[in-house]
Amino acid sequence: MPVEDFSYEWRVMSFGRKQNMRKLNMHSLSWGSWEMLAPWFSVAELLTSGVETRQWDYFINLSGDAWPVLRPEPLRRALGRVSPFNFVACSSTVTGLRPNAWHEFDPGWHKRKAFPYPIVEGTSAEAYYGSQWMVVSAAFVRFVIAELLDSRSFTAQLADWFAHGTLVIDTGRENLRVRPHIPDEIFFPTVLMNAPSFNGSIGASTVPPPRLEGLRDMTYIRMDEHYPWSNFNQRYASPENASSRPWGPYYLGTYDLANIKRSGALFLRKVSSQVDENLLRILPADSHSDIPNIGWPAQLSPKVAQDSILTEPELKTPGGEPIAPPAPAPVPELPFISVLERGPVGHVDERGCVAVAESIHCPPQHPIDPEEVKKHGLPVGVGFGG
């Protein structure tokens, strides 16, 4: 099957007949703004207003560069096993499947400074951090839409603050009055964790623990390399004189398959046939056991670039534990993959690195095992120029 047909196949398998698909092009979005949530609200209103008459159990919100790990039937079974949990966090949160509370961040962290306590005046509610890439129940979707219609509700007041409010942030040099940002990562986790009928205050909790058996991540995202405490899995070297590392989330490739398999994730982000079409040849699968155990070559992990050694004093984890600066690592057997910091879509160096918006991906510098190439029908030469 041609690579360009995979997306079509997934949609047909998911919805049955082609005429059951609906494509909506309704919003112009701006990153970090309240408008980022407009597509969610528009679709949720369609689902809850009676326009959509078919039964549905979960609202799954994914980005355009996401991809399913499982085919529709095993995906339905997997979702049935984790019901009635609502997943509004993914692998990039420190607390795993559970949203990260405001108080769990060190006072010096920007996510602690960027939001007030309480998050809504006149309440004792704090902000929670998660992801807009979510899998939530029909009951939670109906709750959110109903709450927005009541101007006195916590949900409606939080929405109004994000849409119209301001706050003052102490940058260390000056106090700035700014609009609230990243509501796509804050709004739904905060609503879920402050709703008595969903957080366990009344009835059973629909908040998942940090880990479930066989499920560490709902959406697998590789975003580990830019965390300030990371001293492992450093596969990319920042450009000369750069002040930061290449920023994630990173595009996934063949050598991420082992971690995807171990995570038990039901979805991936980010994937692209222009970066590594191997994932589109292997996934979606009928079972996680069908995913090949192809991991990153040991020569590239664990290593740390010399210019990424932590020098900040008294660095702490979100839980307040001190982090000792890592000792300098030996020079890797293979050079780090040198990339440009951000940049336009396209190839940015001779190794075939690809930069898209805030993401970067470089093909592995090792040949994939020939037996793996043959067994899984991987494109010969992808990732190592052979």
C-alpha positions in Angstrom: 0.0 0.0 0.0 1.4 3.4 -0.9 2.4 5.5 2.2 -0.1 8.3 1.3 -2.9 5.8 1.6 -2.2 4.9 5.2 -4.0 7.9 6.6 -7.1 7.2 4.4 -7.1 3.5 5.5 -7.0 4.5 9.2 -10.0 6.9 8.8 -12.0 4.3 6.8 -11.3 1.6 9.4 -12.2 4.0 12.2 -15.5 5.3 10.9 -16.7 2.5 8.7 -18.3 4.1 5.7 -16.5 7.0 4.0 -19.7 9.1 4.2 -19.5 9.0 8.0 -16.4 11.2 7.9 -16.8 14.9 8.7 -14.1 17.4 7.9 -14.4 20.8 9.7 -12.3 23.8 8.7 -13.6 26.4 11.1 -10.9 28.1 13.0 -7.6 30.1 12.6 -5.5 29.3 15.6 -2.7 31.1 17.4 -0.2 29.1 19.5 -0.6 29.7 23.3 -3.9 31.5 22.9 -7.4 30.7 24.1 -8.4 30.1 20.4 -6.3 26.9 20.6 -9.3 25.3 22.3 -11.9 26.4 19.7 -11.8 23.2 17.6 -12.4 21.1 20.8 -15.4 23.2 21.7 -16.9 23.2 18.2 -16.7 19.4 17.9 -17.9 18.8 21.5 -20.9 21.0 20.9 -21.8 18.9 17.7 -21.5 15.7 19.7 -23.6 16.9 22.6 -26.2 19.0 20.8 -28.1 16.1 19.2 -26.6 16.8 15.7 -24.6 13.6 16.1 -27.0 10.7 16.8 -24.6 7.8 16.9 -23.3 6.4 20.2 -19.9 7.4 21.2 -17.9 6.7 24.4 -14.6 8.6 24.1 -13.5 11.9 22.7 -10.0 11.5 21.3 -8.2 14.8 20.5 -5.0 14.3 18.4 -2.7 16.5 16.4 -2.3 16.3 12.7 1.1 14.6 13.1 -0.2 11.9 15.5 -0.6 8.2 14.6 -2.4 5.2 16.1 -0.4 2.4 17.6 -3.3 -0.1 17.3 -5.9 -0.8 14.7 -9.5 0.2 15.5 -10.8 -3.0 17.0 -7.9 -3.7 19.4 -7.9 0.1 20.2 -11.6 -0.2 21.2 -10.7 -3.1 23.5 -7.8 -1.3 25.0 -10.0 1.8 25.8 -12.6 -0.5 27.3 -9.9 -1.8 29.7 -9.0 1.7 31.0 -12.6 2.9 31.4 -13.8 5.1 33.1 -10.5 7.1 33.3 -10.0 10.4 31.6 -6.6 11.0 30.1 -5.5 14.6 29.9 -1.8 14.1 30.3 0.8 12.2 28.3 4.4 11.1 28.7 5.9 14.5 28.8 4.4 15.2 32.2 6.5 14.3 35.3 3.5 12.7 37.0 2.8 10.4 34.1 -0.9 9.8 33.3 -2.0 12.0 36.2 -1.9 15.8 35.6 0.9 17.7 37.3 -0.3 20.0 40.1 0.8 23.6 40.4 2.2 23.1 43.9 4.4 20.2 42.7 6.6 22.6 40.7 9.6 24.3 42.4 8.7 28.0 43.1 11.4 29.1 40.7 9.9 27.2 37.7 8.2 29.1 35.0 5.1 27.0 35.2 4.8 27.9 38.9 5.3 31.6 38.2 3.1 31.7 35.1 -0.2 31.0 37.0 -1.7 32.4 40.2 -3.0 30.6 43.2 -5.8 30.2 43.4 -6.3 29.9 39.6 -9.9 31.3 40.0 -10.4 34.1 42.5 -12.7 33.2 45.4 -11.8 29.4 45.2 -9.1 27.2 46.6 -8.4 25.6 43.2 -4.9 25.3 41.8 -3.8 24.9 38.2 -3.0 21.5 36.8 -0.8 20.8 33.8 -1.3 18.1 31.1 -1.8 18.0 27.4 -4.5 18.9 24.8 -3.8 15.5 23.2 -6.4 13.7 25.3 -8.7 10.8 25.6 -11.8 11.7 27.7 -15.1 10.1 28.3 -18.5 11.2 26.8 -19.6 12.1 30.4 -16.7 14.5 30.9 -17.3 16.2 27.5 -21.0 16.7 28.4 -20.0 18.0 31.8 -17.6 20.6 30.3 -20.2 21.9 27.8 -22.9 22.1 30.4 -20.7 23.9 32.9 -19.7 26.5 30.3 -23.3 27.5 30.0 -23.5 28.4 33.7 -21.5 31.6 34.2 -21.3 30.9 38.0 -19.5 27.5 37.5 -15.8 27.1 38.1 -15.4 25.9 34.5 -17.0 29.0 33.0 -15.0 31.3 35.3 -11.8 29.6 34.4 -12.7 29.9 30.7 -13.4 33.6 31.1 -10.1 34.2 32.8 -8.2 32.5 30.0 -10.1 34.5 27.4 -10.1 37.9 29.0 -7.9 37.9 32.1 -4.3 39.0 32.8 -1.7 38.3 35.5 1.6 39.8 36.6 4.8 37.7 36.2 8.0 38.6 38.0 10.8 37.9 35.5 13.6 38.7 37.9 14.2 41.9 36.0 10.8 43.4 35.9 7.1 42.7 36.5 5.1 42.1 33.3 1.4 42.0 33.0 0.5 39.4 30.4 -2.4 37.4 29.1 -2.7 33.8 30.4 -1.0 31.4 28.0 -1.0 27.7 27.0 -4.7 27.1 28.0 -4.5 24.0 25.8 -2.2 22.4 28.4 -4.0 23.8 31.5 -7.7 24.2 31.0 -9.0 20.6 30.8 -6.6 19.1 33.4 -7.6 21.9 35.8 -11.3 21.3 35.2 -10.9 17.6 35.6 -8.9 17.8 38.8 -11.2 20.4 40.4 -14.5 18.6 39.5 -15.9 16.7 42.5 -17.9 14.3 40.3 -14.7 13.3 38.4 -11.8 13.7 40.8 -13.1 11.2 43.4 -14.6 13.7 45.9 -18.0 12.4 44.9 -18.2 8.8 43.6 -15.4 7.0 41.9 -12.4 8.9 40.6 -11.9 9.1 36.9 -8.3 10.5 37.3 -5.8 7.8 36.3 -2.8 7.1 38.6 0.6 8.0 37.2 0.9 4.5 35.7 -1.5 1.7 34.9 -0.6 -1.9 34.3 0.6 -2.1 30.7 0.1 1.6 30.1 2.7 4.2 30.9 1.7 6.7 28.2 -1.6 7.3 26.5 0.2 9.2 23.7 3.9 8.5 23.4 5.9 11.7 22.9 9.7 11.8 23.0 10.5 15.1 24.7 13.1 14.0 27.3 16.2 15.6 25.9 15.5 19.2 26.8 14.5 18.7 30.4 17.1 20.5 32.6 17.8 17.3 34.6 18.4 15.2 31.5 21.9 13.7 31.3 21.0 10.7 29.1 19.6 10.0 25.7 21.3 13.1 24.3 21.3 12.3 20.6 21.5 15.8 19.3 24.1 18.5 19.7 23.1 22.1 19.8 24.6 24.4 17.1 27.7 26.3 18.0 27.1 29.2 20.3 23.5 28.1 20.9 22.0 28.9 24.2 19.7 25.9 24.3 19.3 22.3 23.1 17.2 21.4 20.2 13.6 21.5 21.4 11.0 18.8 21.4 8.7 17.1 20.9 10.9 15.2 18.4 9.8 13.3 15.4 9.8 9.6 16.0 11.6 7.0 14.0 12.4 3.3 13.7 14.7 3.2 16.7 11.9 4.5 19.0 9.8 1.4 18.4 11.2 -0.5 21.5 10.2 2.4 23.8 6.8 2.7 22.1 6.2 -1.0 22.7 7.2 -0.8 26.3 5.1 2.3 27.0 1.8 0.5 26.0 0.8 3.8 24.3 -2.3 3.9 22.1 -1.1 6.9 20.0 2.1 8.5 18.9 3.3 12.0 18.3 5.1 13.2 16.1 5.4 11.1 12.9 5.8 11.9 9.3 6.5 9.9 6.1 9.0 12.6 5.1 11.0 11.9 8.3 10.8 8.1 8.7 8.1 6.1 6.9 9.0 2.9 8.7 6.5 3.8 11.4 3.8 4.0 8.9 4.7 0.6 7.5 4.6 -1.1 10.9 1.8 0.8 12.7 -1.1 0.5 13.5 -0.7 -3.1 14.7 -3.1 -5.7 16.0 -1.2 -5.9 19.3 1.8 -4.3 21.1 3.4 -7.7 20.9 3.5 -7.3 17.1 5.7 -4.2 17.3 9.4 -5.0 16.7 11.8 -4.4 19.5 14.0 -2.0 17.7 15.7 0.4 20.1 18.3 3.1 19.8 21.9 1.8 19.3 23.8 1.7 22.6 26.5 4.0 21.2 24.1 6.9 21.3 22.7 6.3 24.8 23.6 7.2 27.5 25.8 10.1 26.5 25.8 13.8 27.2 27.2 16.6 25.1 29.9 18.6 26.8 28.1 21.9 26.2 25.0 20.6 27.9 26.5 20.0 31.4 24.3 21.6 34.0 25.9 24.6 35.7 22.9 26.0 37.5 23.3 25.9 41.3 20.8 24.1 43.5 18.7 22.8 40.6 15.7 20.8 41.7 13.1 18.4 40.3 9.4 19.5 40.3 9.1 17.5 43.6 11.8 19.6 45.3 14.6 17.0 45.3 18.0 18.5 44.6 19.7 17.5 41.4 23.5 17.2 41.3 25.1 18.3 38.1 26.2 15.3 36.1 29.8 14.4 35.7 31.3 15.0 32.3 30.7 12.0 30.1 33.3 10.4 27.9 33.4 11.3 24.2 30.9 9.2 22.3 32.2 6.5 20.0 30.1 8.2 17.3 29.7 12.0 16.9 26.5 13.6 18.0 24.1 14.5 15.3 24.6 18.2 14.7 21.5 20.2 13.9 20.3 23.7 13.4 18.3 25.3 16.2 14.7 25.3 15.0 14.4 26.5 11.4 12.2 25.9 8.3 10.8 22.6 7.1 13.3 20.7 5.1 16.8 19.2 5.2 19.1 21.3 7.3 22.4 19.4 7.2 24.3 16.8 5.2 23.0 14.0 7.5 19.4 14.5 6.4 18.2 16.2 9.6 14.7 17.6 9.3 13.5 20.7 11.2 9.8 21.5 11.5 8.6 24.4 13.7 9.9 23.6 17.2 10.8 20.0 16.5 13.9 18.3 15.1 14.6 14.8 13.9 17.7 13.3 12.6 17.9 9.7 11.2 19.9 7.3 13.2 23.6 7.1 12.3 23.7 3.3 12.4 22.5 0.9 9.7 19.3 -0.9 10.8 20.0 -4.6 11.2 19.5 -6.2 7.8 17.3 -9.0 9.3 15.0 -6.3 10.8 14.9 -4.5 7.4 13.9 -7.8 5.7 11.5 -9.0 8.4 9.5 -5.8 8.6 9.8 -4.5 5.0 11.7 -1.4 6.1 12.8 1.0 3.4 16.4 0.1 2.7 18.7 3.0 3.2 16.4 5.2 5.3 18.2 6.7 8.2 21.8 5.7 7.2 22.2 6.7 3.6 23.0 3.2 2.4 
